[in-house]
Amino acid sequence: MINRIDLQKLVDAVFNQERATREKSVVQGKTKQTQAEAVKVELSDVARNRERTDLSELEKRVSEIRSMLERNEYQVNPEKIFEGLSKFLSISDK
């Protein structure tokens, strides 16, 4: 014979299962709605026409500096750093 406690546990389990199923279908519906509302993204003309940086010169310079560091011949020049930052910032403003 099923007692009252077992019956209540069974009813609670069924109720929780139904609620979880409903919540899952609501979440799936929102996900589908969000996907349907997706926005198409396009690159601006500025981004498309931006010059491609040639990294070969940079790689060459980096390898030169590394070899100078290994030989303890590299010296930091604050004026050159300032010039480089000024050049970089003027390029990024365009």
KOLLOKE-159286 format. One record per residue: residue number from 1; residue in three letters; chain; z, y, x of N, C-alpha, C in turn. Coordinates in Angstrom, 2 decimals. Example, Ala and Ser with C-alpha at 12.3 -4.5 7.8 and 13.67 -1.06 7.14 Angstrom:
% KOLLOKE-159286
<rec seq="1" type="ala" mol="A" n_pz="7.80" n_py="-5.69" n_px="13.19" ca_pz="7.80" ca_py="-4.50" ca_px="12.30" c_pz="7.80" c_py="-3.30" c_px="13.20"/>
<rec seq="2" type="ser" mol="A" n_pz="7.08" n_py="-2.25" n_px="12.85" ca_pz="7.14" ca_py="-1.06" ca_px="13.67" c_pz="7.87" c_py="0.03" c_px="12.90"/>
END
This chain:
% KOLLOKE-159286
<rec seq="1" type="met" mol="A" n_pz="0.00" n_py="-1.17" n_px="0.83" ca_pz="0.00" ca_py="0.00" ca_px="0.00" c_pz="0.00" c_py="1.25" c_px="0.89"/>
<rec seq="2" type="ile" mol="A" n_pz="-0.76" n_py="2.25" n_px="0.50" ca_pz="-0.86" ca_py="3.50" ca_px="1.25" c_pz="0.25" c_py="4.41" c_px="0.79"/>
<rec seq="3" type="asn" mol="A" n_pz="1.04" n_py="4.90" n_px="1.77" ca_pz="2.10" ca_py="5.82" ca_px="1.37" c_pz="1.59" c_py="7.26" c_px="1.40"/>
<rec seq="4" type="arg" mol="A" n_pz="2.41" n_py="8.14" n_px="0.92" ca_pz="2.02" ca_py="9.54" ca_px="0.76" c_pz="1.66" c_py="10.18" c_px="2.10"/>
<rec seq="5" type="ile" mol="A" n_pz="2.34" n_py="9.90" n_px="3.19" ca_pz="2.09" ca_py="10.51" ca_px="4.51" c_pz="0.73" c_py="10.08" c_px="5.02"/>
<rec seq="6" type="asp" mol="A" n_pz="0.40" n_py="8.79" n_px="4.90" ca_pz="-0.90" ca_py="8.32" ca_px="5.35" c_pz="-2.03" c_py="8.95" c_px="4.54"/>
<rec seq="7" type="leu" mol="A" n_pz="-1.83" n_py="9.10" n_px="3.25" ca_pz="-2.82" ca_py="9.71" ca_px="2.40" c_pz="-3.04" c_py="11.18" c_px="2.79"/>
<rec seq="8" type="gln" mol="A" n_pz="-1.96" n_py="11.89" n_px="3.08" ca_pz="-2.06" ca_py="13.29" ca_px="3.49" c_pz="-2.80" c_py="13.41" c_px="4.83"/>
<rec seq="9" type="lys" mol="A" n_pz="-2.53" n_py="12.51" n_px="5.76" ca_pz="-3.23" ca_py="12.51" ca_px="7.04" c_pz="-4.73" c_py="12.27" c_px="6.85"/>
<rec seq="10" type="leu" mol="A" n_pz="-5.08" n_py="11.37" n_px="5.95" ca_pz="-6.47" ca_py="11.07" ca_px="5.66" c_pz="-7.18" c_py="12.29" c_px="5.05"/>
<rec seq="11" type="val" mol="A" n_pz="-6.50" n_py="12.93" n_px="4.09" ca_pz="-7.07" ca_py="14.12" ca_px="3.46" c_pz="-7.25" c_py="15.24" c_px="4.48"/>
<rec seq="12" type="asp" mol="A" n_pz="-6.26" n_py="15.45" n_px="5.34" ca_pz="-6.35" ca_py="16.48" ca_px="6.39" c_pz="-7.50" c_py="16.19" c_px="7.35"/>
<rec seq="13" type="ala" mol="A" n_pz="-7.67" n_py="14.94" n_px="7.71" ca_pz="-8.74" ca_py="14.58" ca_px="8.64" c_pz="-10.11" c_py="14.86" c_px="8.03"/>
<rec seq="14" type="val" mol="A" n_pz="-10.29" n_py="14.51" n_px="6.76" ca_pz="-11.55" ca_py="14.76" ca_px="6.07" c_pz="-11.78" c_py="16.26" c_px="5.95"/>
<rec seq="15" type="phe" mol="A" n_pz="-10.75" n_py="17.00" n_px="5.59" ca_pz="-10.85" ca_py="18.45" ca_px="5.45" c_pz="-11.24" c_py="19.10" c_px="6.79"/>
<rec seq="16" type="asn" mol="A" n_pz="-10.60" n_py="18.69" n_px="7.86" ca_pz="-10.91" ca_py="19.25" ca_px="9.19" c_pz="-12.33" c_py="18.91" c_px="9.62"/>
<rec seq="17" type="gln" mol="A" n_pz="-12.77" n_py="17.70" n_px="9.30" ca_pz="-14.13" ca_py="17.30" ca_px="9.64" c_pz="-15.14" c_py="18.14" c_px="8.88"/>
<rec seq="18" type="glu" mol="A" n_pz="-14.91" n_py="18.38" n_px="7.60" ca_pz="-15.80" ca_py="19.21" ca_px="6.79" c_pz="-15.84" c_py="20.64" c_px="7.31"/>
<rec seq="19" type="arg" mol="A" n_pz="-14.69" n_py="21.17" n_px="7.64" ca_pz="-14.63" ca_py="22.54" ca_px="8.16" c_pz="-15.37" c_py="22.65" c_px="9.49"/>
<rec seq="20" type="ala" mol="A" n_pz="-15.20" n_py="21.69" n_px="10.39" ca_pz="-15.89" ca_py="21.70" ca_px="11.67" c_pz="-17.40" c_py="21.62" c_px="11.48"/>
<rec seq="21" type="thr" mol="A" n_pz="-17.84" n_py="20.80" n_px="10.52" ca_pz="-19.27" ca_py="20.66" ca_px="10.24" c_pz="-19.83" c_py="21.98" c_px="9.71"/>
<rec seq="22" type="arg" mol="A" n_pz="-19.11" n_py="22.64" n_px="8.81" ca_pz="-19.55" ca_py="23.93" ca_px="8.27" c_pz="-19.61" c_py="24.99" c_px="9.37"/>
<rec seq="23" type="glu" mol="A" n_pz="-18.59" n_py="25.06" n_px="10.21" ca_pz="-18.56" ca_py="26.04" ca_px="11.30" c_pz="-19.71" c_py="25.80" c_px="12.27"/>
<rec seq="24" type="lys" mol="A" n_pz="-19.99" n_py="24.54" n_px="12.55" ca_pz="-21.08" ca_py="24.20" ca_px="13.46" c_pz="-22.42" c_py="24.65" c_px="12.89"/>
<rec seq="25" type="ser" mol="A" n_pz="-22.63" n_py="24.44" n_px="11.59" ca_pz="-23.90" ca_py="24.85" ca_px="10.99" c_pz="-24.01" c_py="26.37" c_px="10.95"/>
<rec seq="26" type="val" mol="A" n_pz="-22.91" n_py="27.08" n_px="10.77" ca_pz="-22.94" ca_py="28.55" ca_px="10.78" c_pz="-23.30" c_py="29.05" c_px="12.18"/>
<rec seq="27" type="val" mol="A" n_pz="-22.70" n_py="28.47" n_px="13.20" ca_pz="-22.99" ca_py="28.86" ca_px="14.57" c_pz="-24.45" c_py="28.58" c_px="14.92"/>
<rec seq="28" type="gln" mol="A" n_pz="-24.97" n_py="27.44" n_px="14.50" ca_pz="-26.37" ca_py="27.11" ca_px="14.75" c_pz="-27.29" c_py="28.08" c_px="14.03"/>
<rec seq="29" type="gly" mol="A" n_pz="-26.92" n_py="28.47" n_px="12.82" ca_pz="-27.72" ca_py="29.44" ca_px="12.07" c_pz="-27.75" c_py="30.79" c_px="12.77"/>
<rec seq="30" type="lys" mol="A" n_pz="-26.61" n_py="31.22" n_px="13.30" ca_pz="-26.56" ca_py="32.48" ca_px="14.03" c_pz="-27.37" c_py="32.41" c_px="15.30"/>
<rec seq="31" type="thr" mol="A" n_pz="-27.34" n_py="31.26" n_px="15.98" ca_pz="-28.11" ca_py="31.09" ca_px="17.20" c_pz="-29.60" c_py="31.19" c_px="16.90"/>
<rec seq="32" type="lys" mol="A" n_pz="-30.05" n_py="30.54" n_px="15.85" ca_pz="-31.46" ca_py="30.60" ca_px="15.47" c_pz="-31.85" c_py="32.02" c_px="15.08"/>
<rec seq="33" type="gln" mol="A" n_pz="-30.96" n_py="32.72" n_px="14.39" ca_pz="-31.24" ca_py="34.10" ca_px="13.99" c_pz="-31.33" c_py="34.99" c_px="15.21"/>
<rec seq="34" type="thr" mol="A" n_pz="-30.45" n_py="34.79" n_px="16.17" ca_pz="-30.47" ca_py="35.57" ca_px="17.40" c_pz="-31.75" c_py="35.31" c_px="18.18"/>
<rec seq="35" type="gln" mol="A" n_pz="-32.17" n_py="34.07" n_px="18.24" ca_pz="-33.41" ca_py="33.75" ca_px="18.93" c_pz="-34.61" c_py="34.38" c_px="18.23"/>
<rec seq="36" type="ala" mol="A" n_pz="-34.58" n_py="34.44" n_px="16.92" ca_pz="-35.69" ca_py="35.04" ca_px="16.17" c_pz="-35.73" c_py="36.56" c_px="16.40"/>
<rec seq="37" type="glu" mol="A" n_pz="-34.56" n_py="37.16" n_px="16.69" ca_pz="-34.49" ca_py="38.59" ca_px="16.91" c_pz="-34.67" c_py="38.97" c_px="18.37"/>
<rec seq="38" type="ala" mol="A" n_pz="-35.08" n_py="38.05" n_px="19.21" ca_pz="-35.23" ca_py="38.32" ca_px="20.65" c_pz="-36.21" c_py="39.46" c_px="20.86"/>
<rec seq="39" type="val" mol="A" n_pz="-35.93" n_py="40.22" n_px="21.91" ca_pz="-36.74" ca_py="41.40" ca_px="22.21" c_pz="-37.70" c_py="41.08" c_px="23.34"/>
<rec seq="40" type="lys" mol="A" n_pz="-38.93" n_py="41.51" n_px="23.18" ca_pz="-39.93" ca_py="41.31" ca_px="24.23" c_pz="-39.71" c_py="42.38" c_px="25.30"/>
<rec seq="41" type="val" mol="A" n_pz="-39.65" n_py="41.96" n_px="26.55" ca_pz="-39.39" ca_py="42.88" ca_px="27.66" c_pz="-40.65" c_py="42.99" c_px="28.50"/>
<rec seq="42" type="glu" mol="A" n_pz="-41.02" n_py="44.23" n_px="28.81" ca_pz="-42.18" ca_py="44.47" ca_px="29.65" c_pz="-41.77" c_py="45.36" c_px="30.82"/>
<rec seq="43" type="leu" mol="A" n_pz="-42.40" n_py="45.15" n_px="31.95" ca_pz="-42.14" ca_py="46.00" ca_px="33.11" c_pz="-42.79" c_py="47.35" c_px="32.92"/>
<rec seq="44" type="ser" mol="A" n_pz="-42.12" n_py="48.38" n_px="33.40" ca_pz="-42.70" ca_py="49.71" ca_px="33.29" c_pz="-43.82" c_py="49.87" c_px="34.31"/>
<rec seq="45" type="asp" mol="A" n_pz="-44.62" n_py="50.90" n_px="34.12" ca_pz="-45.71" ca_py="51.18" ca_px="35.07" c_pz="-45.16" c_py="51.45" c_px="36.46"/>
<rec seq="46" type="val" mol="A" n_pz="-44.01" n_py="52.11" n_px="36.53" ca_pz="-43.40" ca_py="52.42" ca_px="37.83" c_pz="-43.05" c_py="51.12" c_px="38.55"/>
<rec seq="47" type="ala" mol="A" n_pz="-42.48" n_py="50.17" n_px="37.83" ca_pz="-42.09" ca_py="48.90" ca_px="38.46" c_pz="-43.32" c_py="48.09" c_px="38.86"/>
<rec seq="48" type="arg" mol="A" n_pz="-44.35" n_py="48.12" n_px="38.03" ca_pz="-45.56" ca_py="47.36" ca_px="38.35" c_pz="-46.31" c_py="47.94" c_px="39.53"/>
<rec seq="49" type="asn" mol="A" n_pz="-46.33" n_py="49.26" n_px="39.63" ca_pz="-47.11" ca_py="49.91" ca_px="40.68" c_pz="-46.32" c_py="50.19" c_px="41.94"/>
<rec seq="50" type="arg" mol="A" n_pz="-45.09" n_py="49.75" n_px="41.99" ca_pz="-44.25" ca_py="49.99" ca_px="43.17" c_pz="-44.84" c_py="49.26" c_px="44.37"/>
<rec seq="51" type="glu" mol="A" n_pz="-44.79" n_py="49.94" n_px="45.50" ca_pz="-45.35" ca_py="49.36" ca_px="46.71" c_pz="-44.56" c_py="48.12" c_px="47.12"/>
<rec seq="52" type="arg" mol="A" n_pz="-45.28" n_py="47.15" n_px="47.59" ca_pz="-44.64" ca_py="45.93" ca_px="48.09" c_pz="-44.23" c_py="46.18" c_px="49.54"/>
<rec seq="53" type="thr" mol="A" n_pz="-43.00" n_py="45.87" n_px="49.87" ca_pz="-42.49" ca_py="46.09" ca_px="51.20" c_pz="-42.95" c_py="44.97" c_px="52.12"/>
<rec seq="54" type="asp" mol="A" n_pz="-43.45" n_py="45.36" n_px="53.27" ca_pz="-43.86" ca_py="44.38" ca_px="54.26" c_pz="-42.63" c_py="44.02" c_px="55.09"/>
<rec seq="55" type="leu" mol="A" n_pz="-42.15" n_py="42.81" n_px="54.92" ca_pz="-40.91" ca_py="42.41" ca_px="55.58" c_pz="-41.12" c_py="41.92" c_px="57.01"/>
<rec seq="56" type="ser" mol="A" n_pz="-42.35" n_py="41.77" n_px="57.43" ca_pz="-42.59" ca_py="41.26" ca_px="58.78" c_pz="-42.07" c_py="42.23" c_px="59.84"/>
<rec seq="57" type="glu" mol="A" n_pz="-42.25" n_py="43.55" n_px="59.60" ca_pz="-41.74" ca_py="44.53" ca_px="60.55" c_pz="-40.23" c_py="44.51" c_px="60.60"/>
<rec seq="58" type="leu" mol="A" n_pz="-39.62" n_py="44.39" n_px="59.44" ca_pz="-38.16" ca_py="44.33" ca_px="59.37" c_pz="-37.62" c_py="43.09" c_px="60.06"/>
<rec seq="59" type="glu" mol="A" n_pz="-38.25" n_py="41.96" n_px="59.84" ca_pz="-37.82" ca_py="40.72" ca_px="60.49" c_pz="-37.95" c_py="40.82" c_px="62.01"/>
<rec seq="60" type="lys" mol="A" n_pz="-39.02" n_py="41.46" n_px="62.46" ca_pz="-39.22" ca_py="41.65" ca_px="63.89" c_pz="-38.11" c_py="42.52" c_px="64.48"/>
<rec seq="61" type="arg" mol="A" n_pz="-37.78" n_py="43.59" n_px="63.78" ca_pz="-36.73" ca_py="44.50" ca_px="64.26" c_pz="-35.37" c_py="43.80" c_px="64.26"/>
<rec seq="62" type="val" mol="A" n_pz="-35.09" n_py="43.02" n_px="63.25" ca_pz="-33.82" ca_py="42.28" ca_px="63.18" c_pz="-33.70" c_py="41.31" c_px="64.34"/>
<rec seq="63" type="ser" mol="A" n_pz="-34.77" n_py="40.59" n_px="64.64" ca_pz="-34.71" ca_py="39.64" ca_px="65.76" c_pz="-34.53" c_py="40.38" c_px="67.09"/>
<rec seq="64" type="glu" mol="A" n_pz="-35.13" n_py="41.57" n_px="67.24" ca_pz="-34.93" ca_py="42.36" ca_px="68.46" c_pz="-33.47" c_py="42.78" c_px="68.59"/>
<rec seq="65" type="ile" mol="A" n_pz="-32.87" n_py="43.25" n_px="67.50" ca_pz="-31.47" ca_py="43.67" ca_px="67.53" c_pz="-30.56" c_py="42.49" c_px="67.81"/>
<rec seq="66" type="arg" mol="A" n_pz="-30.83" n_py="41.33" n_px="67.24" ca_pz="-30.01" ca_py="40.15" ca_px="67.51" c_pz="-30.05" c_py="39.77" c_px="68.99"/>
<rec seq="67" type="ser" mol="A" n_pz="-31.23" n_py="39.79" n_px="69.56" ca_pz="-31.33" ca_py="39.43" ca_px="70.97" c_pz="-30.61" c_py="40.47" c_px="71.84"/>
<rec seq="68" type="met" mol="A" n_pz="-30.68" n_py="41.75" n_px="71.47" ca_pz="-29.96" ca_py="42.78" ca_px="72.22" c_pz="-28.45" c_py="42.60" c_px="72.07"/>
<rec seq="69" type="leu" mol="A" n_pz="-27.99" n_py="42.21" n_px="70.89" ca_pz="-26.56" ca_py="41.96" ca_px="70.69" c_pz="-26.08" c_py="40.79" c_px="71.54"/>
<rec seq="70" type="glu" mol="A" n_pz="-26.89" n_py="39.74" n_px="71.62" ca_pz="-26.52" ca_py="38.58" ca_px="72.43" c_pz="-26.40" c_py="38.93" c_px="73.91"/>
<rec seq="71" type="arg" mol="A" n_pz="-27.22" n_py="39.88" n_px="74.35" ca_pz="-27.19" ca_py="40.31" ca_px="75.75" c_pz="-26.24" c_py="41.49" c_px="75.99"/>
<rec seq="72" type="asn" mol="A" n_pz="-25.51" n_py="41.90" n_px="74.93" ca_pz="-24.60" ca_py="43.05" ca_px="74.99" c_pz="-25.31" c_py="44.32" c_px="75.42"/>
<rec seq="73" type="glu" mol="A" n_pz="-26.53" n_py="44.51" n_px="74.99" ca_pz="-27.31" ca_py="45.69" ca_px="75.33" c_pz="-27.46" c_py="46.65" c_px="74.16"/>
<rec seq="74" type="tyr" mol="A" n_pz="-27.03" n_py="46.26" n_px="72.99" ca_pz="-27.24" ca_py="47.09" ca_px="71.80" c_pz="-26.15" c_py="48.14" c_px="71.70"/>
<rec seq="75" type="gln" mol="A" n_pz="-26.54" n_py="49.39" n_px="71.43" ca_pz="-25.58" ca_py="50.48" ca_px="71.26" c_pz="-25.82" c_py="51.13" c_px="69.90"/>
<rec seq="76" type="val" mol="A" n_pz="-24.73" n_py="51.47" n_px="69.24" ca_pz="-24.82" ca_py="52.11" ca_px="67.93" c_pz="-25.06" c_py="53.59" c_px="68.13"/>
<rec seq="77" type="asn" mol="A" n_pz="-26.08" n_py="54.11" n_px="67.45" ca_pz="-26.41" ca_py="55.52" ca_px="67.53" c_pz="-26.23" c_py="56.14" c_px="66.15"/>
<rec seq="78" type="pro" mol="A" n_pz="-25.17" n_py="56.93" n_px="65.94" ca_pz="-24.91" ca_py="57.50" ca_px="64.61" c_pz="-26.06" c_py="58.36" c_px="64.08"/>
<rec seq="79" type="glu" mol="A" n_pz="-26.75" n_py="59.06" n_px="64.97" ca_pz="-27.86" ca_py="59.90" ca_px="64.53" c_pz="-28.99" c_py="59.05" c_px="63.95"/>
<rec seq="80" type="lys" mol="A" n_pz="-29.26" n_py="57.91" n_px="64.58" ca_pz="-30.30" ca_py="57.02" ca_px="64.08" c_pz="-29.90" c_py="56.44" c_px="62.71"/>
<rec seq="81" type="ile" mol="A" n_pz="-28.61" n_py="56.13" n_px="62.57" ca_pz="-28.13" ca_py="55.61" ca_px="61.28" c_pz="-28.33" c_py="56.66" c_px="60.20"/>
<rec seq="82" type="phe" mol="A" n_pz="-28.00" n_py="57.92" n_px="60.52" ca_pz="-28.18" ca_py="59.00" ca_px="59.56" c_pz="-29.66" c_py="59.17" c_px="59.20"/>
<rec seq="83" type="glu" mol="A" n_pz="-30.52" n_py="59.11" n_px="60.19" ca_pz="-31.96" ca_py="59.23" ca_px="59.94" c_pz="-32.45" c_py="58.10" c_px="59.03"/>
<rec seq="84" type="gly" mol="A" n_pz="-31.99" n_py="56.90" n_px="59.32" ca_pz="-32.39" ca_py="55.74" ca_px="58.50" c_pz="-31.92" c_py="55.86" c_px="57.07"/>
<rec seq="85" type="leu" mol="A" n_pz="-30.67" n_py="56.29" n_px="56.88" ca_pz="-30.16" ca_py="56.46" ca_px="55.53" c_pz="-30.91" c_py="57.57" c_px="54.80"/>
<rec seq="86" type="ser" mol="A" n_pz="-31.20" n_py="58.65" n_px="55.49" ca_pz="-31.95" ca_py="59.75" ca_px="54.87" c_pz="-33.33" c_py="59.28" c_px="54.44"/>
<rec seq="87" type="lys" mol="A" n_pz="-33.97" n_py="58.52" n_px="55.30" ca_pz="-35.30" ca_py="58.00" ca_px="54.98" c_pz="-35.23" c_py="57.05" c_px="53.78"/>
<rec seq="88" type="phe" mol="A" n_pz="-34.24" n_py="56.16" n_px="53.78" ca_pz="-34.09" ca_py="55.21" ca_px="52.69" c_pz="-33.82" c_py="55.94" c_px="51.37"/>
<rec seq="89" type="leu" mol="A" n_pz="-32.95" n_py="56.92" n_px="51.39" ca_pz="-32.61" ca_py="57.63" ca_px="50.17" c_pz="-33.78" c_py="58.46" c_px="49.66"/>
<rec seq="90" type="ser" mol="A" n_pz="-34.59" n_py="58.98" n_px="50.56" ca_pz="-35.75" ca_py="59.76" ca_px="50.11" c_pz="-36.81" c_py="58.85" c_px="49.51"/>
<rec seq="91" type="ile" mol="A" n_pz="-36.92" n_py="57.62" n_px="49.98" ca_pz="-37.88" ca_py="56.65" ca_px="49.42" c_pz="-37.40" c_py="56.20" c_px="48.05"/>
<rec seq="92" type="ser" mol="A" n_pz="-36.09" n_py="55.97" n_px="47.90" ca_pz="-35.59" ca_py="55.46" ca_px="46.62" c_pz="-35.62" c_py="56.51" c_px="45.53"/>
<rec seq="93" type="asp" mol="A" n_pz="-35.73" n_py="57.79" n_px="45.88" ca_pz="-35.79" ca_py="58.85" ca_px="44.87" c_pz="-37.17" c_py="58.92" c_px="44.22"/>
<rec seq="94" type="lys" mol="A" n_pz="-38.18" n_py="58.38" n_px="44.85" ca_pz="-39.54" ca_py="58.49" ca_px="44.32" c_pz="-39.76" c_py="57.64" c_px="43.11"/>
END
